[in-house]
Amino acid sequence: MKERDVIVVGAGPAGATTATILAQKGLDVLLLDRAQFPRDKTCGDAVPSGAIETLGKLGMADKIAQSVSRGELYPLEQMYLASPKGHELVATFTKGNNGEASYVAPRLYFDALIQQHAIDSGAEFVQAHVKEPVVENGRITGIQARINDSTETIPAKMVIGADGVTSVITRTMRPKQNQHVDKHRAVALRAYIEDIEEMPKTVEFYMYDEILPGYAWIFPTGNHTANIGLGMRLDIFRKHKIKLEDLLKKFLAFPDIKKRLLNGGQLRDIATWQLNFGSQKHLQHTFDGALLVGDAAGFINPLTGGGIHNAIISATLATQTIVEAFAKGDTSRAALKVYEERCHQAMWRSMNRSYFLQRTLMHFPFMIDFLVKRMKENSMFAQTFLSKL
């Protein structure tokens, strides 16, 4: 196959946004994903207004509005948070500069919107299972992929790893001593529940002692349905040998939750996944001829577990860096390393602060009660949940 300017491996929010921007800049972009779209992706599905605002600037406002009108995206107005001792906080989401709302956006629909917009912007999409990057003298020069039952090698001037937490690009290129450690990772379980009395236009967080420093959530999707789940830090999960399925059953049995179940709690599409936090220092995101975006880089907020907004931020920073590199004719790690600095500047303060809160609340859970009861929505704790769903 012919050499492409850019190959983007993975067509989730980070990859599809990267492909959209680069295609709009006139580059020859090949977007690859092992799945056809629409496809489900295990996630909490919450998308803050900041991410929607960025997508709107890329020309997606009409697509998003149409998806809302079809009932695919569920608009949010506020957040409810319950502390270990039952103190409650209700806070209103801030809208974007053009009135953009936050949404519960099932990935079945949301990812397909962005993937289609990348195609509409000029990127070519091919269903392919990328097996590994092609590396020549330490430099990534393309990818090897399984396409239609045959293995093909596709050369490219740049390769973008956007293939999630199990990224083949990350595993191949990031040194073993530079991988995420368990205290900067989490494990989560998600299901869809089809018989719950939801709080209209409200995402719910429950900070129960049993799952600290994780939380349980109920994110409504309309008509008595919701994305429901829980997550906790991976090292704690492994230490206590907890089954997330048992924790979810315990959560559904809490009196305040059980009374809202209209038919005993009908669950479907139960799935687990792992998350890599953006709080671990000195991770490498750039290589000769390649860089990482979104979950492949590990840009999950360590307090909320949210990653879609940071994925889209990383995509915008990556495209800025790539366009500059192409203008200079230099796609070496030395030229691309400014991307790591931009990501640090844009996200590190929030990541570090969130990790500090996570560790503090794990050791001193009474602080959650204090923050919820006394500080309400003015606390850094609450503001993190409001801005980094």
Secondary structure as GFF3:
##gff-version 3
##sequence-region A 1 389
A	DSSP	beta_strand	4	9	.	.	.	ID=ss1
A	DSSP	alpha_helix	13	24	.	.	.	ID=ss2
A	DSSP	beta_strand	29	33	.	.	.	ID=ss3
A	DSSP	beta_strand	46	47	.	.	.	ID=ss4
A	DSSP	alpha_helix	49	55	.	.	.	ID=ss5
A	DSSP	pi_helix	56	60	.	.	.	ID=ss6
A	DSSP	alpha_helix	61	69	.	.	.	ID=ss7
A	DSSP	beta_strand	74	76	.	.	.	ID=ss8
A	DSSP	beta_strand	78	82	.	.	.	ID=ss9
A	DSSP	beta_strand	88	92	.	.	.	ID=ss10
A	DSSP	beta_strand	102	104	.	.	.	ID=ss11
A	DSSP	alpha_helix	107	120	.	.	.	ID=ss12
A	DSSP	beta_strand	124	127	.	.	.	ID=ss13
A	DSSP	beta_strand	129	136	.	.	.	ID=ss14
A	DSSP	beta_strand	139	147	.	.	.	ID=ss15
A	DSSP	beta_strand	150	161	.	.	.	ID=ss16
A	DSSP	alpha_helix	168	173	.	.	.	ID=ss17
A	DSSP	three_ten_helix	176	178	.	.	.	ID=ss18
A	DSSP	three_ten_helix	182	184	.	.	.	ID=ss19
A	DSSP	beta_strand	185	193	.	.	.	ID=ss20
A	DSSP	beta_strand	202	206	.	.	.	ID=ss21
A	DSSP	three_ten_helix	209	211	.	.	.	ID=ss22
A	DSSP	beta_strand	215	222	.	.	.	ID=ss23
A	DSSP	beta_strand	225	233	.	.	.	ID=ss24
A	DSSP	alpha_helix	234	240	.	.	.	ID=ss25
A	DSSP	alpha_helix	244	253	.	.	.	ID=ss26
A	DSSP	alpha_helix	255	258	.	.	.	ID=ss27
A	DSSP	beta_strand	267	276	.	.	.	ID=ss28
A	DSSP	beta_strand	286	287	.	.	.	ID=ss29
A	DSSP	beta_strand	290	292	.	.	.	ID=ss30
A	DSSP	alpha_helix	294	297	.	.	.	ID=ss31
A	DSSP	alpha_helix	308	328	.	.	.	ID=ss32
A	DSSP	alpha_helix	333	336	.	.	.	ID=ss33
A	DSSP	alpha_helix	338	343	.	.	.	ID=ss34
A	DSSP	pi_helix	344	348	.	.	.	ID=ss35
A	DSSP	alpha_helix	349	363	.	.	.	ID=ss36
A	DSSP	alpha_helix	366	370	.	.	.	ID=ss37
A	DSSP	pi_helix	371	375	.	.	.	ID=ss38
A	DSSP	three_ten_helix	376	378	.	.	.	ID=ss39
A	DSSP	alpha_helix	380	387	.	.	.	ID=ss40
###
